[in-house]
Amino acid sequence: MDVQRRRATSEEAAALASAVRLRIIRLTYRDALTNKEIAERLDKDPATTLHHVRKLVATGFLEAQPSRSGNRGAREIPYLSTGLSWRLDGAGLSPGTAEAMLQAYLGEVADVGPTALEQTRLIVKIDPAELKRRLHSLMEELAAQPVDPEAPGTAIYLAVYPGD
């Protein structure tokens, strides 16, 4: 099942050109988190993350969920990713977003530690367009699967680059 894709607007591409915002999108993929929870997980100041959360809400990457009461009865608003970032084409091609994607990956690896990664490197002799098509097809298939709240989350960072 193919996801309906469209070109990213300039505002959407700008919103994705931040490693912090990309990490927020990933953190809120399965579980709605409040700004305070996001700030704690990223080890950032809540005011900083609120700026990023607001930008992501304004551009359609996050959606506010029904408010809830916090530990001390304060009203908290959790946010959940809309999945929009996966349905956009071209955003990752801009230098700002490409750098942000790499920095988000490095930040996530720093959080879990490099020994938590299962890594493989390989140089192949294949038509680059065919390789990208096949990898994209697999990623689309995985993205289309319903979220299983019991399954552990697995992150994938894929980079294809010239090997000669």
Solvent accessible surface area in square Angstrom, and as a share of the most:
residue,aa,sasa,rsa
1,M,187,0.83
2,D,123,0.64
3,V,27,0.16
4,Q,161,0.71
5,R,76,0.28
6,R,111,0.40
7,R,161,0.59
8,A,22,0.17
9,T,62,0.36
10,S,86,0.56
11,E,109,0.49
12,E,12,0.05
13,A,21,0.17
14,A,50,0.39
15,A,0,0.00
16,L,7,0.04
17,A,41,0.32
18,S,17,0.11
19,A,26,0.20
20,V,30,0.17
21,R,24,0.09
22,L,30,0.15
23,R,33,0.12
24,I,0,0.00
25,I,17,0.08
26,R,106,0.39
27,L,32,0.16
28,T,0,0.00
29,Y,116,0.44
30,R,87,0.32
31,D,81,0.42
32,A,30,0.23
33,L,8,0.04
34,T,5,0.03
35,N,24,0.12
36,K,116,0.49
37,E,55,0.25
38,I,0,0.00
39,A,2,0.02
40,E,111,0.50
41,R,134,0.49
42,L,13,0.07
43,D,134,0.69
44,K,85,0.36
45,D,81,0.42
46,P,66,0.41
47,A,72,0.56
48,T,59,0.34
49,T,0,0.00
50,L,50,0.25
51,H,113,0.50
52,H,24,0.11
53,V,1,0.01
54,R,158,0.58
55,K,71,0.30
56,L,0,0.00
57,V,60,0.34
58,A,87,0.67
59,T,24,0.14
60,G,32,0.31
61,F,1,0.00
62,L,4,0.02
63,E,102,0.46
64,A,52,0.40
65,Q,48,0.21
66,P,112,0.70
67,S,58,0.37
68,R,99,0.36
69,S,86,0.55
70,G,16,0.15
71,N,158,0.81
72,R,236,0.86
73,G,54,0.52
74,A,61,0.47
75,R,172,0.63
76,E,46,0.21
77,I,53,0.27
78,P,6,0.04
79,Y,26,0.10
80,L,51,0.26
81,S,16,0.10
82,T,48,0.28
83,G,25,0.24
84,L,18,0.09
85,S,38,0.24
86,W,83,0.29
87,R,86,0.31
88,L,11,0.05
89,D,50,0.26
90,G,25,0.24
91,A,6,0.05
92,G,31,0.30
93,L,146,0.73
94,S,41,0.26
95,P,117,0.74
96,G,38,0.36
97,T,2,0.01
98,A,47,0.36
99,E,93,0.42
100,A,6,0.05
101,M,88,0.39
102,L,68,0.34
103,Q,78,0.35
104,A,7,0.05
105,Y,52,0.20
106,L,82,0.41
107,G,19,0.19
108,E,30,0.13
109,V,25,0.15
110,A,80,0.62
111,D,92,0.47
112,V,97,0.56
113,G,18,0.18
114,P,90,0.56
115,T,137,0.80
116,A,69,0.54
117,L,44,0.22
118,E,177,0.79
119,Q,126,0.56
120,T,122,0.71
121,R,195,0.71
122,L,140,0.70
123,I,114,0.58
124,V,68,0.39
125,K,174,0.74
126,I,63,0.32
127,D,86,0.44
128,P,82,0.52
129,A,68,0.53
130,E,58,0.26
131,L,43,0.21
132,K,110,0.47
133,R,142,0.52
134,R,132,0.48
135,L,46,0.23
136,H,77,0.35
137,S,61,0.39
138,L,92,0.46
139,M,36,0.16
140,E,9,0.04
141,E,101,0.45
142,L,73,0.36
143,A,45,0.35
144,A,36,0.28
145,Q,98,0.44
146,P,123,0.77
147,V,75,0.43
148,D,73,0.38
149,P,107,0.67
150,E,154,0.69
151,A,37,0.29
152,P,118,0.74
153,G,60,0.57
154,T,117,0.68
155,A,72,0.56
156,I,98,0.50
157,Y,83,0.32
158,L,84,0.42
159,A,55,0.43
160,V,61,0.35
161,Y,140,0.53
162,P,123,0.77
163,G,37,0.35
164,D,160,0.83
